[in-house]
Amino acid sequence: MSVARLILVLGDQLSPSLAALAAADRNRDIVVMAEVRDEASYVRHHPKKIAFLFAAMRKFAARLRDDGWSVRYTTYDDPLNAGSIPGELLRAAEATGATDVLATEPGEWRLIRLLQDMPLPVTLLEDTRFLASHAQFEDWAKGRKALRMEYFYREMRRRTGLLMDGDQPIGGQWNFDHDNRKPAPDSVDRVPRRFDPDAVTDEVLDLVERTFPSNFGRLRPFWFATDAEGAEAALDDSIETALPRFGDYQDAMLDGHRFLYHGLVSFYLNAGLLDPLQVCRAAERAWQAGHAPLNAVEGFIRQIIGWREYVRGIYFLEGPDYASRNALGHHRPLPAFYWGAPTRMRCVAQAVAQTADEAYAHHIQRLMVTGNFALLAGVDPTELHEWYLAVYADAYEWVEAPNTVGMSQFADGGIIASKPYVSSGAYIDRMSDHCGRCSYSVRAKTGDKACPFNLLYWDFLIRHRDRFAPNPRMAQMYRTWDRMDAERRDAVLRDAARWLKRLDAGETV
């Protein structure tokens, strides 16, 4: 009889269809799963994120055992825990006599390298849970001057047949984004489904509370689903209560309504508890049944088969150094208010408080509030990348780094975005109700009361004029600046410098 192999299953690989499981022999091979220090602490993860993954891992291991697999599972507080994935694999090999490892490719170059450097032979299989393989993405990217998501998305629509009428998009256009930019509604009638912790989850919550007492973020109340059945129930609730109005209000922000009409399924998708095509088909059926309008369903599907698949493709195409790129040369330390220190900027305070409470903020809060501020202020993109990776329950480097380094911070030099995503306070005022209650005035362009986004917007553009002035999409901004009288321009730059000096001195700003 041949020697058993070790089958590694990571915390974001909780799918029965996982490539390593599909290639394994459940009558012979041994699944290895482990809650380890190195993965829980390489950044200071939000305690809700740690609890979600540990509870989901424990339940997935139980499911595998019920399905006839032999599972070697190590809890975080096991005194023999080696503290790392390679260490746990070596410990399992010594205990079982296994001589090689079969694994599905991790979503972080860091962990790929660790597995490749092991003294045991490790076979890495491509993660087939994604709709575009590495080879397919590389083939799409080959020879293109610009790797724009929109064109990749169209190919994915054709390949999957989602919202297609033959080879043409349903509705006569690929993208309904112009219909999806309504400002915040006066009220929100949706309450997302929450899941009460069961015995397994309660045990994990107690463990995380003891072990990570100083990590940023509130552990309780804990409301995530932690198994596939719960994730599917969350998806059903999202399709029923959120999707019909998701399109209209997906860019809106509203005090007191943290989730609006967002799907809240990214946690489950990125951990493997939901299948991306399953999620998209559910949304498509909602449109077919007349339950949700086309602009909402198209926008929802684009986030998954377009953006999600695209950023993964970019991450692996660009290689291990991608997350550390800094094309604009920004080196300001991440301000303390990202970790909960006081700030007078209401939009930032609201986004950070929500992040601390929920381990979640939607894409506009990430891109146009915390990301926009960091870019305008010249924050080191690596520090910001590590913050996003730490604080959001859906963040893994394959998805988070391109969103931060590329889309948000333009630190990749324009691989993802054709121009930097910067705005003054006017955009936030249009899309939210934050500004009316802020200590600063969004209508003030200079002076102590001026919205910092107004000051820093122009300061950023002038600092980087040589790079961005030739960009056709930014030419109008520079023409507007050049038409201002010299006295006002001087005041804007002087006030921006004074504000940044106060920020650097650690004052509450």
C-alpha positions as CSV (number, residue, x, y, z in Angstrom):
1,M,0.0,0.0,0.0
2,S,1.4,3.4,-0.9
3,V,2.3,6.0,1.7
4,A,-0.4,8.6,2.6
5,R,0.1,12.1,1.4
6,L,-0.7,15.2,3.4
7,I,-3.5,17.4,1.9
8,L,-3.2,21.0,3.1
9,V,-6.4,23.0,3.4
10,L,-5.9,26.6,4.4
11,G,-8.4,28.9,6.2
12,D,-9.5,30.6,2.9
13,Q,-9.9,27.3,1.1
14,L,-13.1,25.9,2.8
15,S,-14.6,24.4,-0.4
16,P,-15.3,20.7,-1.0
17,S,-14.3,21.3,-4.6
18,L,-10.8,22.4,-3.7
19,A,-8.2,21.2,-6.2
20,A,-6.1,19.4,-3.6
21,L,-9.2,17.5,-2.2
22,A,-10.3,16.6,-5.7
23,A,-6.9,15.1,-6.5
24,A,-6.6,13.3,-3.2
25,D,-7.6,9.8,-2.0
26,R,-9.9,10.1,1.0
27,N,-9.3,6.4,1.8
28,R,-5.6,7.0,2.2
29,D,-4.5,10.6,2.4
30,I,-4.6,12.9,5.5
31,V,-6.0,16.4,5.5
32,V,-4.0,18.9,7.5
33,M,-5.6,22.0,8.9
34,A,-4.2,24.3,11.5
35,E,-4.8,27.5,13.4
36,V,-1.3,28.9,13.6
37,R,0.4,31.9,15.1
38,D,2.2,33.0,12.0
39,E,-1.0,33.2,9.9
40,A,-3.0,34.9,12.7
41,S,-0.3,37.6,13.4
42,Y,1.7,38.4,10.2
43,V,-0.5,41.5,10.3
44,R,-2.6,42.4,13.3
45,H,-5.8,41.0,12.0
46,H,-9.2,42.2,13.3
47,P,-10.4,39.8,16.0
48,K,-13.7,39.2,14.1
49,K,-11.6,38.1,11.1
50,I,-9.6,35.6,13.2
51,A,-12.8,34.3,14.9
52,F,-14.6,33.9,11.6
53,L,-11.8,31.9,10.0
54,F,-11.1,29.7,13.0
55,A,-14.8,28.9,13.5
56,A,-15.3,28.2,9.8
57,M,-12.2,26.0,9.7
58,R,-13.3,23.9,12.6
59,K,-16.7,23.4,11.0
60,F,-15.2,22.6,7.6
61,A,-12.9,20.0,9.2
62,A,-15.9,18.4,10.9
63,R,-17.7,18.3,7.5
64,L,-14.7,16.6,5.9
65,R,-14.6,14.0,8.7
66,D,-18.3,13.3,8.1
67,D,-17.6,12.8,4.5
68,G,-15.0,10.2,5.3
69,W,-11.8,12.1,5.3
70,S,-9.0,11.6,7.9
71,V,-8.3,15.1,9.2
72,R,-5.4,16.2,11.4
73,Y,-6.6,19.5,12.9
74,T,-4.5,21.7,15.3
75,T,-6.2,24.3,17.4
76,Y,-4.5,27.6,18.2
77,D,-4.1,26.7,21.9
78,D,-2.8,23.2,21.4
79,P,0.5,23.1,23.4
80,L,2.2,21.2,20.6
81,N,1.2,23.7,17.9
82,A,4.3,24.5,15.8
83,G,3.0,28.0,15.1
84,S,3.3,27.9,11.3
85,I,1.9,26.0,8.3
86,P,5.3,24.5,7.4
87,G,5.8,23.6,11.0
88,E,2.5,21.8,11.3
89,L,3.1,20.0,8.0
90,L,6.5,18.7,9.2
91,R,4.9,17.7,12.5
92,A,2.2,15.8,10.7
93,A,4.7,14.1,8.4
94,E,6.7,12.9,11.4
95,A,3.5,11.6,13.1
96,T,2.1,9.8,10.0
97,G,5.1,8.8,7.9
98,A,3.8,10.9,5.0
99,T,6.6,12.0,2.7
100,D,5.0,14.6,0.5
101,V,2.3,17.3,0.5
102,L,-0.5,18.2,-1.9
103,A,-1.8,21.7,-1.7
104,T,-3.9,24.2,-3.5
105,E,-2.0,27.3,-4.4
106,P,-2.3,29.9,-1.6
107,G,-3.5,33.4,-2.4
108,E,-0.4,35.1,-1.1
109,W,3.1,35.0,-2.5
110,R,4.4,35.0,1.1
111,L,2.8,31.6,1.8
112,I,3.7,30.2,-1.6
113,R,7.3,30.8,-0.9
114,L,7.1,29.2,2.5
115,L,5.7,26.1,1.0
116,Q,8.2,26.0,-1.8
117,D,11.1,26.3,0.7
118,M,10.0,23.3,2.8
119,P,12.2,20.2,3.2
120,L,9.2,18.1,2.2
121,P,8.2,18.0,-1.5
122,V,5.1,20.1,-2.0
123,T,2.9,19.9,-5.1
124,L,0.9,23.1,-5.6
125,L,-2.2,22.8,-7.7
126,E,-3.8,25.9,-9.3
127,D,-6.9,27.1,-7.5
128,T,-9.8,26.0,-9.8
129,R,-12.4,27.8,-7.8
130,F,-11.7,30.9,-9.8
131,L,-13.3,31.4,-13.2
132,A,-10.1,32.6,-15.0
133,S,-7.0,30.5,-14.7
134,H,-3.5,32.0,-14.7
135,A,-3.0,30.9,-18.3
136,Q,-6.3,32.4,-19.4
137,F,-5.5,35.8,-17.7
138,E,-2.0,35.8,-19.1
139,D,-3.4,35.1,-22.6
140,W,-5.9,37.9,-22.3
141,A,-3.1,40.4,-21.0
142,K,-0.5,39.4,-23.6
143,G,0.3,42.3,-26.0
144,R,-2.2,44.8,-24.5
145,K,-0.9,48.3,-23.9
146,A,-3.4,48.8,-21.0
147,L,-4.9,46.1,-18.8
148,R,-8.3,47.6,-18.2
149,M,-10.9,45.6,-16.3
150,E,-13.8,46.6,-18.5
151,Y,-12.4,44.6,-21.5
152,F,-11.6,41.6,-19.3
153,Y,-15.1,41.7,-17.8
154,R,-16.6,41.5,-21.3
155,E,-14.6,38.4,-22.1
156,M,-15.8,36.9,-18.8
157,R,-19.4,37.7,-19.6
158,R,-19.0,35.9,-23.0
159,R,-17.3,32.9,-21.3
160,T,-19.9,32.4,-18.6
161,G,-22.9,33.5,-20.6
162,L,-24.1,35.6,-17.7
163,L,-26.6,38.3,-18.8
164,M,-25.9,37.5,-22.4
165,D,-28.3,37.2,-25.4
166,G,-26.1,35.1,-27.8
167,D,-22.9,37.1,-28.1
168,Q,-24.5,40.4,-27.1
169,P,-25.1,41.8,-23.6
170,I,-28.7,41.9,-22.4
171,G,-30.0,45.4,-22.4
172,G,-27.7,46.4,-25.3
173,Q,-24.8,47.6,-23.1
174,W,-22.1,45.9,-21.0
175,N,-22.0,48.3,-18.1
176,F,-24.8,50.3,-16.3
177,D,-22.5,52.2,-14.0
178,H,-24.0,55.5,-14.9
179,D,-27.3,54.3,-13.3
180,N,-25.5,53.3,-10.1
181,R,-24.3,56.6,-8.6
182,K,-27.3,57.9,-6.7
183,P,-26.5,59.8,-3.5
184,A,-27.6,58.4,-0.1
185,P,-31.3,57.8,0.3
186,D,-33.2,59.6,3.1
187,S,-33.9,56.2,4.8
188,V,-32.9,52.6,4.4
189,D,-35.4,49.8,5.0
190,R,-33.0,46.9,5.0
191,V,-31.7,45.0,8.0
192,P,-29.0,42.4,7.0
193,R,-29.3,38.9,8.3
194,R,-27.1,38.2,11.3
195,F,-26.2,34.8,12.7
196,D,-26.1,34.0,16.4
197,P,-22.9,32.2,17.5
198,D,-23.3,28.5,18.2
199,A,-21.2,26.4,20.6
200,V,-18.3,26.0,18.2
201,T,-18.2,29.7,17.5
202,D,-18.6,30.7,21.1
203,E,-15.5,28.5,22.0
204,V,-13.6,30.3,19.3
205,L,-14.7,33.7,20.5
206,D,-13.5,33.0,24.0
207,L,-10.1,31.8,22.5
208,V,-9.7,35.0,20.4
209,E,-10.8,37.2,23.3
210,R,-8.0,35.7,25.5
211,T,-5.3,35.5,22.8
212,F,-5.7,38.8,20.9
213,P,-6.9,41.3,23.5
214,S,-5.1,44.3,22.0
215,N,-5.9,43.8,18.3
216,F,-7.8,46.7,16.7
217,G,-11.5,46.1,16.4
218,R,-14.4,44.8,18.4
219,L,-14.9,41.1,18.6
220,R,-18.4,41.1,20.0
221,P,-21.2,41.2,19.0
222,F,-20.2,38.6,16.4
223,W,-22.7,38.1,13.6
224,F,-21.0,36.2,10.7
225,A,-22.1,32.9,9.4
226,T,-19.4,30.3,9.8
227,D,-20.4,27.4,7.5
228,A,-21.6,26.9,4.0
229,E,-25.2,26.6,5.0
230,G,-25.1,29.9,6.8
231,A,-23.3,31.5,3.9
232,E,-26.0,30.3,1.5
233,A,-28.6,31.8,3.8
234,A,-26.7,35.1,3.9
235,L,-26.7,35.0,0.1
236,D,-30.4,34.3,-0.1
237,D,-31.1,37.2,2.2
238,S,-28.8,39.5,0.2
239,I,-30.6,38.6,-3.1
240,E,-34.0,39.1,-1.4
241,T,-33.4,42.3,0.6
242,A,-30.4,44.1,-0.9
243,L,-30.0,43.3,-4.6
244,P,-33.0,45.2,-5.9
245,R,-31.6,48.6,-4.6
246,F,-27.9,47.7,-4.7
247,G,-27.3,49.3,-8.0
248,D,-28.8,52.6,-7.2
249,Y,-27.1,53.1,-3.9
250,Q,-23.8,51.1,-4.1
251,D,-21.7,54.3,-3.9
252,A,-23.7,56.0,-1.1
253,M,-22.7,56.5,2.5
254,L,-25.1,57.2,5.3
255,D,-24.7,57.9,9.0
256,G,-26.4,55.2,11.0
257,H,-26.7,52.8,8.1
258,R,-23.5,51.0,7.7
259,F,-24.5,48.3,5.2
260,L,-27.2,50.0,3.1
261,Y,-27.9,47.6,0.2
262,H,-24.5,45.9,-0.1
263,G,-24.5,42.1,-0.4
264,L,-22.2,41.2,2.5
265,V,-21.1,38.0,0.8
266,S,-17.4,38.8,0.1
267,F,-16.4,37.2,3.5
268,Y,-17.9,33.9,2.4
269,L,-16.8,34.1,-1.2
270,N,-13.2,34.8,-0.3
271,A,-13.0,32.1,2.4
272,G,-14.5,29.5,0.0
273,L,-17.9,29.0,1.6
274,L,-19.6,30.3,-1.5
275,D,-18.9,29.6,-5.2
276,P,-18.6,32.7,-7.4
277,L,-20.6,31.3,-10.3
278,Q,-23.3,30.1,-7.9
279,V,-23.6,33.7,-6.5
280,C,-23.8,35.3,-9.9
281,R,-26.4,32.8,-11.1
282,A,-28.5,33.6,-8.1
283,A,-28.4,37.3,-9.0
284,E,-29.2,36.6,-12.6
285,R,-32.2,34.5,-11.6
286,A,-33.4,37.5,-9.5
287,W,-33.4,39.6,-12.7
288,Q,-35.1,36.9,-14.7
289,A,-37.8,36.7,-12.1
290,G,-38.3,40.5,-12.2
291,H,-37.2,40.8,-8.6
292,A,-34.1,43.0,-9.3
293,P,-33.4,45.6,-12.1
294,L,-30.8,45.0,-14.7
295,N,-28.5,47.9,-13.5
296,A,-28.3,46.3,-10.0
297,V,-27.7,42.8,-11.2
298,E,-25.2,43.8,-13.8
299,G,-23.3,45.9,-11.2
300,F,-23.3,43.0,-8.7
301,I,-22.1,40.4,-11.3
302,R,-19.4,42.8,-12.5
303,Q,-17.9,43.0,-9.0
304,I,-17.5,39.2,-9.0
305,I,-16.7,37.9,-12.5
306,G,-15.1,41.2,-13.5
307,W,-13.4,43.0,-10.7
308,R,-12.7,40.0,-8.4
309,E,-11.3,37.8,-11.1
310,Y,-9.4,40.7,-12.6
311,V,-7.5,41.8,-9.5
312,R,-6.5,38.2,-8.8
313,G,-5.1,38.0,-12.3
314,I,-3.1,41.2,-11.9
315,Y,-1.7,40.0,-8.5
316,F,-0.3,36.8,-9.9
317,L,0.7,38.3,-13.3
318,E,2.7,41.1,-11.6
319,G,4.6,38.9,-9.2
320,P,5.8,38.9,-5.6
321,D,7.0,42.5,-5.5
322,Y,3.6,44.0,-6.4
323,A,2.4,44.7,-2.9
324,S,5.6,46.7,-2.1
325,R,5.4,49.1,-5.1
326,N,5.5,52.8,-4.5
327,A,5.4,54.6,-7.8
328,L,4.6,58.0,-6.4
329,G,7.3,57.9,-3.7
330,H,4.9,58.4,-0.7
331,H,6.4,57.8,2.7
332,R,4.2,59.5,5.3
333,P,3.4,57.2,8.2
334,L,-0.2,55.9,8.5
335,P,-2.0,58.4,10.8
336,A,-3.0,57.2,14.2
337,F,-6.7,57.8,13.4
338,Y,-6.7,54.8,11.2
339,W,-6.3,52.8,14.4
340,G,-9.0,54.7,16.2
341,A,-7.4,57.9,17.4
342,P,-9.7,60.9,17.3
343,T,-10.1,62.9,14.1
344,R,-12.3,65.9,13.2
345,M,-12.9,64.5,9.7
346,R,-16.4,62.9,10.1
347,C,-16.2,60.8,7.0
348,V,-12.9,59.2,8.1
349,A,-14.1,58.8,11.7
350,Q,-17.3,57.1,10.5
351,A,-15.4,54.7,8.2
352,V,-12.8,53.8,10.8
353,A,-15.4,53.3,13.6
354,Q,-17.4,51.0,11.3
355,T,-14.3,49.1,10.4
356,A,-13.5,48.7,14.1
357,D,-17.0,47.5,14.9
358,E,-17.8,45.3,11.9
359,A,-14.5,44.3,10.2
360,Y,-16.3,45.6,7.1
361,A,-16.7,48.8,5.1
362,H,-18.0,49.0,1.5
363,H,-15.9,49.8,-1.5
364,I,-16.5,53.5,-1.6
365,Q,-15.6,54.0,2.0
366,R,-12.4,52.1,1.3
367,L,-11.6,53.8,-2.0
368,M,-12.9,57.3,-1.7
369,V,-12.6,58.0,2.1
370,T,-9.8,56.1,3.8
371,G,-8.0,55.4,0.5
372,N,-8.5,58.9,-1.0
373,F,-7.3,60.6,2.1
374,A,-4.1,58.4,2.2
375,L,-3.3,59.1,-1.4
376,L,-3.9,62.9,-1.0
377,A,-1.8,63.0,2.1
378,G,1.1,60.9,0.7
379,V,0.8,58.0,3.1
380,D,3.2,55.1,2.5
381,P,1.1,52.6,0.4
382,T,2.7,49.6,2.1
383,E,1.5,50.8,5.5
384,L,-2.0,51.4,4.1
385,H,-1.9,48.0,2.4
386,E,-1.1,46.2,5.6
387,W,-3.9,48.2,7.4
388,Y,-6.5,47.0,4.9
389,L,-5.2,43.5,5.0
390,A,-5.5,43.5,8.8
391,V,-8.8,45.2,9.4
392,Y,-11.2,43.7,6.9
393,A,-12.7,40.2,7.2
394,D,-12.7,39.7,3.4
395,A,-9.1,40.8,2.9
396,Y,-6.5,38.4,1.5
397,E,-3.5,39.7,-0.3
398,W,-4.5,38.5,-3.8
399,V,-7.6,40.7,-3.6
400,E,-6.5,43.4,-1.3
401,A,-3.1,44.4,-2.7
402,P,-4.3,45.2,-6.2
403,N,-7.2,47.2,-4.8
404,T,-4.9,49.2,-2.5
405,V,-1.6,49.4,-4.3
406,G,-3.2,49.7,-7.8
407,M,-6.8,51.0,-7.7
408,S,-6.6,53.1,-4.5
409,Q,-3.0,54.4,-4.2
410,F,-1.8,54.4,-7.9
411,A,1.4,52.9,-6.4
412,D,1.7,50.4,-9.3
413,G,2.2,53.4,-11.7
414,G,-1.1,52.9,-13.5
415,I,-1.4,49.2,-14.3
416,I,-4.9,49.0,-12.9
417,A,-6.1,52.7,-13.0
418,S,-5.7,55.1,-15.9
419,K,-5.6,58.0,-13.4
420,P,-5.4,58.3,-9.6
421,Y,-8.8,58.1,-7.7
422,V,-8.6,61.4,-5.9
423,S,-11.4,63.8,-5.1
424,S,-12.1,66.9,-3.0
425,G,-14.7,66.9,-0.3
426,A,-17.4,67.6,-2.9
427,Y,-17.6,64.0,-3.9
428,I,-18.0,62.8,-0.3
429,D,-20.6,65.5,0.2
430,R,-22.6,64.4,-2.8
431,M,-22.6,60.7,-1.9
432,S,-23.1,60.9,1.8
433,D,-24.7,62.9,4.7
434,H,-21.4,63.0,6.6
435,C,-20.3,66.6,5.7
436,G,-23.3,68.4,7.2
437,R,-22.2,67.2,10.7
438,C,-18.4,67.6,10.2
439,S,-16.2,70.0,12.2
440,Y,-14.8,71.2,8.8
441,S,-16.8,72.9,6.1
442,V,-16.9,71.2,2.8
443,R,-17.6,74.5,1.1
444,A,-14.6,76.2,2.6
445,K,-11.7,76.1,0.2
446,T,-9.0,77.7,2.4
447,G,-8.6,78.6,6.0
448,D,-8.7,76.6,9.3
449,K,-12.3,75.4,8.6
450,A,-11.6,74.2,5.1
451,C,-12.3,70.5,4.5
452,P,-8.9,68.8,4.4
453,F,-9.9,66.9,1.3
454,N,-10.3,70.3,-0.5
455,L,-6.8,71.4,0.5
456,L,-5.0,68.2,0.0
457,Y,-6.6,67.5,-3.4
458,W,-4.9,70.5,-5.0
459,D,-1.7,69.9,-3.0
460,F,-1.5,66.3,-4.4
461,L,-2.1,67.5,-8.0
462,I,0.6,70.1,-7.8
463,R,3.1,67.8,-6.1
464,H,2.7,65.3,-9.0
465,R,2.0,67.7,-11.8
466,D,4.9,66.5,-14.0
467,R,3.5,63.0,-13.9
468,F,-0.2,63.7,-14.3
469,A,-0.5,66.9,-16.3
470,P,0.0,65.0,-19.6
471,N,-2.9,62.6,-18.7
472,P,-5.9,63.6,-20.9
473,R,-8.3,62.6,-18.1
474,M,-6.6,65.0,-15.7
475,A,-6.0,68.0,-18.0
476,Q,-9.2,69.8,-17.0
477,M,-8.1,69.7,-13.3
478,Y,-4.9,71.5,-14.1
479,R,-6.6,74.0,-16.3
480,T,-8.9,74.8,-13.4
481,W,-6.0,75.3,-11.1
482,D,-4.2,77.5,-13.6
483,R,-7.3,79.8,-13.9
484,M,-7.3,80.5,-10.2
485,D,-5.8,83.8,-9.1
486,A,-2.3,83.5,-7.7
487,E,-3.3,84.6,-4.2
488,R,-5.9,81.8,-3.9
489,R,-3.4,79.2,-5.2
490,D,-0.8,80.3,-2.6
491,A,-3.4,80.1,0.2
492,V,-4.5,76.6,-0.8
493,L,-0.9,75.3,-0.8
494,R,0.0,77.2,2.4
495,D,-3.0,75.9,4.3
496,A,-2.4,72.3,3.0
497,A,1.2,72.4,4.2
498,R,0.1,73.8,7.6
499,W,-2.5,71.1,8.0
500,L,-0.1,68.3,7.1
501,K,2.4,69.7,9.6
502,R,-0.2,69.4,12.3
503,L,-0.9,65.9,11.2
504,D,2.8,65.0,11.3
505,A,3.1,66.5,14.8
506,G,0.4,64.1,16.1
507,E,-2.3,66.8,16.7
508,T,-5.9,65.9,16.4
509,V,-6.9,67.0,12.9
